[in-house]
Amino acid sequence: MIKPELRQEYFDALLQKKTEYEGIFYVGVKTTGVFCRPTCPARKPKFENCEFFETAKEALLASFRPCLRCHPLSHPGQLSELVQMLANAVEENPEKRWKDRDFRALSIDSSTARRQFKKRFGMTFVEYARARRIGLAMKQIREGESVINAQFASGYESSSGFRDAFSRIMGTAPSLLSSGHVLKASWLDTPLGPMVAVADEIGLYLLEFVDRRGLEREVECLRLKTKLAIIPGKTEPIRLIENELTQYFKGTLQ
């Protein structure tokens, strides 16, 4: 989590295109949906439209895509043809779950793709594609939170966009429940990266980092085991754990 005082420092570095900040931070531009290097030649955004990240992976998980002008994923060298082709393929279909047969169809060795992405970005190609997919899904879920709460309150089903997003991240689209018993999922920002918490009004069912491998399967198993829909929102256990995490990272709670 970027401290407030650093945000202003990073914004000033962005305006001045300071090369010494390369690799220190990335900036996500809310109005365009892209993330950039500090020295990007594109027109500079307003401060309120910027989100700052320490790693490219954090920017991807926050739903931003790489800028086509400054190529934030290629610094300090240039991307290989293979890496560029796969990165473009992800942008063409960010919801795709890549299998070995997909690499074979492109005449690419999956282990080569894994090594090249790991060397260039610090994450494998599958992790890269998954970060992009989860980022987009969580963005739709967060944007749909106020809408879906209002729709549930008035007795209407959720919008198709929200249902699609939930299908990708939660395993199934939520439907109206006569019992009214649901699990709620909330996005929690921490200094170690974003987390997702799932709870009802009584207890916490899941607390995990968003980029954790196997998260989608874990959430799906939880949904199937409890036979409950999962909708965005907060419950008392989520508020409690959010407060405890904040105190823990401040060093005031052991």
C-alpha positions as CSV (number, residue, x, y, z in Angstrom):
1,M,0.0,0.0,0.0
2,I,1.5,3.3,-1.1
3,K,1.7,5.9,1.7
4,P,-0.1,9.3,1.0
5,E,3.2,11.2,1.2
6,L,4.8,9.0,-1.4
7,R,1.8,9.4,-3.8
8,Q,2.6,13.1,-4.2
9,E,6.3,12.3,-4.6
10,Y,5.5,9.7,-7.3
11,F,3.1,12.1,-9.0
12,D,5.8,14.8,-9.2
13,A,8.2,12.2,-10.6
14,L,5.6,11.3,-13.2
15,L,5.1,14.9,-14.3
16,Q,8.9,15.4,-14.6
17,K,9.5,11.9,-16.2
18,K,12.3,11.2,-13.7
19,T,14.2,8.2,-14.9
20,E,15.5,7.4,-11.5
21,Y,12.0,6.2,-10.5
22,E,11.9,3.5,-13.2
23,G,11.2,0.2,-11.4
24,I,10.2,2.0,-8.2
25,F,6.5,2.5,-9.0
26,Y,3.9,2.2,-11.7
27,V,0.9,4.5,-12.1
28,G,-2.6,3.3,-13.1
29,V,-4.8,5.9,-14.8
30,K,-8.4,5.6,-13.9
31,T,-9.7,7.4,-16.9
32,T,-8.0,5.2,-19.5
33,G,-7.6,1.9,-17.6
34,V,-3.9,1.6,-18.4
35,F,-0.8,1.6,-16.2
36,C,2.4,3.2,-17.1
37,R,6.1,3.7,-16.2
38,P,7.2,7.0,-14.6
39,T,8.7,8.2,-17.9
40,C,5.7,7.6,-20.1
41,P,5.5,10.2,-22.9
42,A,1.6,10.2,-22.9
43,R,-0.3,13.2,-21.6
44,K,-0.2,13.3,-17.8
45,P,-3.4,12.5,-15.8
46,K,-4.7,14.6,-12.9
47,F,-3.6,13.5,-9.5
48,E,-7.0,12.3,-8.5
49,N,-7.1,10.0,-11.5
50,C,-3.9,8.2,-10.5
51,E,-3.4,5.0,-8.5
52,F,0.2,4.1,-7.6
53,F,1.6,0.5,-7.4
54,E,5.0,-0.9,-6.4
55,T,4.8,-3.8,-8.9
56,A,3.3,-4.5,-12.3
57,K,1.4,-7.5,-10.8
58,E,-0.4,-5.2,-8.4
59,A,-1.5,-3.0,-11.3
60,L,-2.8,-6.0,-13.2
61,L,-4.7,-7.2,-10.2
62,A,-6.3,-3.8,-9.9
63,S,-7.6,-4.2,-13.4
64,F,-5.2,-1.9,-15.3
65,R,-3.8,-3.0,-18.6
66,P,-0.2,-2.2,-19.9
67,C,0.2,1.1,-21.7
68,L,0.9,0.7,-25.4
69,R,3.2,3.8,-25.5
70,C,5.6,3.2,-22.6
71,H,5.3,-0.6,-22.4
72,P,5.7,-0.9,-18.6
73,L,6.3,-4.6,-18.8
74,S,9.3,-4.3,-21.1
75,H,11.6,-2.2,-18.9
76,P,14.6,-2.3,-18.8
77,G,14.9,-4.3,-22.0
78,Q,12.7,-5.1,-24.9
79,L,10.1,-7.8,-24.9
80,S,10.9,-11.0,-26.9
81,E,8.6,-11.7,-29.8
82,L,7.1,-14.7,-27.9
83,V,6.3,-12.6,-24.8
84,Q,4.8,-9.8,-26.8
85,M,2.6,-12.2,-28.7
86,L,1.3,-13.9,-25.5
87,A,0.8,-10.5,-23.8
88,N,-1.3,-9.4,-26.8
89,A,-3.3,-12.6,-26.7
90,V,-4.2,-12.0,-23.1
91,E,-5.5,-8.5,-23.9
92,E,-7.6,-9.9,-26.8
93,N,-9.2,-12.4,-24.4
94,P,-8.4,-11.6,-20.8
95,E,-11.0,-14.0,-19.5
96,K,-9.4,-17.0,-21.1
97,R,-8.0,-19.8,-18.9
98,W,-4.9,-21.1,-20.7
99,K,-4.2,-24.8,-21.2
100,D,-1.3,-26.7,-22.8
101,R,-3.3,-27.1,-26.0
102,D,-3.6,-23.4,-26.4
103,F,0.2,-23.1,-26.4
104,R,0.4,-25.9,-28.9
105,A,-2.1,-24.2,-31.2
106,L,0.3,-21.2,-31.3
107,S,3.4,-23.5,-31.7
108,I,4.7,-22.3,-28.4
109,D,6.3,-24.5,-25.7
110,S,4.5,-23.8,-22.4
111,S,7.7,-24.2,-20.4
112,T,9.5,-21.6,-22.5
113,A,6.6,-19.2,-22.0
114,R,6.8,-19.9,-18.3
115,R,10.5,-19.2,-18.1
116,Q,10.5,-16.0,-20.2
117,F,7.6,-14.5,-18.3
118,K,9.2,-15.4,-15.0
119,K,12.5,-13.8,-16.0
120,R,10.9,-10.7,-17.4
121,F,8.0,-10.0,-15.0
122,G,8.8,-12.1,-11.9
123,M,5.7,-14.2,-12.6
124,T,4.8,-17.0,-14.9
125,F,2.6,-16.5,-18.0
126,V,-0.3,-18.3,-16.3
127,E,0.1,-16.1,-13.2
128,Y,0.2,-13.0,-15.5
129,A,-3.0,-14.1,-17.4
130,R,-4.7,-15.0,-14.1
131,A,-3.8,-11.6,-12.5
132,R,-5.3,-9.8,-15.5
133,R,-8.5,-12.0,-15.3
134,I,-9.0,-11.6,-11.6
135,G,-8.3,-7.8,-11.8
136,L,-11.1,-7.3,-14.3
137,A,-13.5,-9.5,-12.5
138,M,-12.9,-7.9,-9.1
139,K,-13.2,-4.4,-10.7
140,Q,-16.7,-5.4,-12.1
141,I,-17.7,-6.8,-8.7
142,R,-16.6,-3.6,-6.9
143,E,-18.3,-1.4,-9.4
144,G,-21.4,-3.4,-9.2
145,E,-21.6,-3.4,-5.4
146,S,-24.0,-0.5,-4.9
147,V,-26.1,-1.6,-7.9
148,I,-26.5,-5.2,-6.7
149,N,-27.3,-4.1,-3.2
150,A,-30.1,-1.8,-4.5
151,Q,-31.4,-4.6,-6.8
152,F,-31.5,-7.2,-4.0
153,A,-33.3,-4.7,-1.8
154,S,-35.9,-4.0,-4.4
155,G,-36.4,-7.6,-5.5
156,Y,-34.7,-7.5,-8.9
157,E,-32.0,-9.8,-10.2
158,S,-28.5,-8.6,-10.7
159,S,-27.2,-7.0,-13.9
160,S,-25.7,-9.3,-16.6
161,G,-22.3,-7.7,-16.2
162,F,-22.2,-8.3,-12.5
163,R,-23.4,-11.9,-12.9
164,D,-20.7,-12.5,-15.5
165,A,-18.0,-11.1,-13.2
166,F,-19.2,-13.2,-10.3
167,S,-19.3,-16.3,-12.5
168,R,-15.6,-15.8,-13.2
169,I,-14.4,-15.1,-9.7
170,M,-17.0,-16.8,-7.4
171,G,-17.9,-19.8,-9.5
172,T,-21.6,-19.1,-10.1
173,A,-23.9,-16.2,-10.5
174,P,-25.9,-15.3,-7.3
175,S,-29.6,-15.6,-7.4
176,L,-32.3,-14.4,-5.1
177,L,-32.6,-16.5,-2.0
178,S,-35.8,-16.9,0.0
179,S,-33.8,-17.6,3.2
180,G,-31.9,-14.4,2.9
181,H,-28.8,-16.2,4.1
182,V,-25.8,-15.3,1.9
183,L,-22.1,-14.9,2.2
184,K,-20.5,-11.5,1.5
185,A,-17.2,-10.9,-0.1
186,S,-15.1,-7.8,0.4
187,W,-11.8,-6.5,-1.0
188,L,-9.2,-5.6,1.6
189,D,-6.1,-3.6,0.8
190,T,-3.0,-4.5,2.9
191,P,0.7,-3.5,2.6
192,L,1.4,-7.1,1.4
193,G,-1.2,-6.9,-1.4
194,P,-5.0,-7.0,-1.7
195,M,-7.0,-9.7,0.1
196,V,-10.5,-11.0,-0.2
197,A,-12.6,-11.8,2.9
198,V,-15.8,-13.9,2.8
199,A,-18.1,-14.0,5.8
200,D,-21.7,-14.1,6.9
201,E,-23.0,-12.1,9.9
202,I,-21.6,-14.6,12.4
203,G,-18.2,-15.9,11.2
204,L,-15.4,-15.5,8.8
205,Y,-15.2,-18.2,6.1
206,L,-12.2,-17.1,4.0
207,L,-9.4,-14.6,4.2
208,E,-6.8,-14.9,1.4
209,F,-4.6,-12.9,-0.9
210,V,-6.2,-12.1,-4.2
211,D,-3.2,-13.3,-6.2
212,R,-3.0,-16.7,-4.4
213,R,-2.8,-19.6,-6.8
214,G,-6.0,-21.7,-6.4
215,L,-8.1,-18.9,-5.0
216,E,-10.9,-19.4,-7.5
217,R,-11.1,-23.1,-6.8
218,E,-11.1,-22.4,-3.0
219,V,-14.0,-20.0,-3.3
220,E,-15.9,-22.4,-5.5
221,C,-15.4,-25.2,-2.9
222,L,-16.7,-22.9,-0.2
223,R,-19.8,-22.0,-2.2
224,L,-20.6,-25.6,-3.0
225,K,-20.0,-26.7,0.6
226,T,-22.2,-24.0,2.1
227,K,-24.7,-24.0,-0.7
228,L,-24.9,-20.2,-0.3
229,A,-24.6,-17.4,-2.8
230,I,-21.8,-14.9,-2.4
231,I,-22.4,-11.3,-3.0
232,P,-20.2,-8.2,-2.5
233,G,-20.6,-6.4,0.8
234,K,-19.4,-6.3,4.4
235,T,-20.4,-8.0,7.6
236,E,-19.4,-7.5,11.2
237,P,-16.7,-10.3,11.0
238,I,-15.2,-8.6,7.9
239,R,-15.2,-5.2,9.6
240,L,-13.5,-6.8,12.6
241,I,-10.8,-8.6,10.6
242,E,-10.2,-5.4,8.5
243,N,-9.6,-3.4,11.7
244,E,-7.3,-6.1,13.2
245,L,-5.3,-6.3,10.0
246,T,-4.9,-2.5,10.0
247,Q,-3.7,-2.6,13.6
248,Y,-1.4,-5.5,12.9
249,F,0.4,-3.8,10.0
250,K,0.7,-0.6,12.2
251,G,2.5,-2.7,14.8
252,T,-0.2,-2.1,17.5
253,L,-1.6,-5.6,17.5
254,Q,0.3,-8.9,17.7
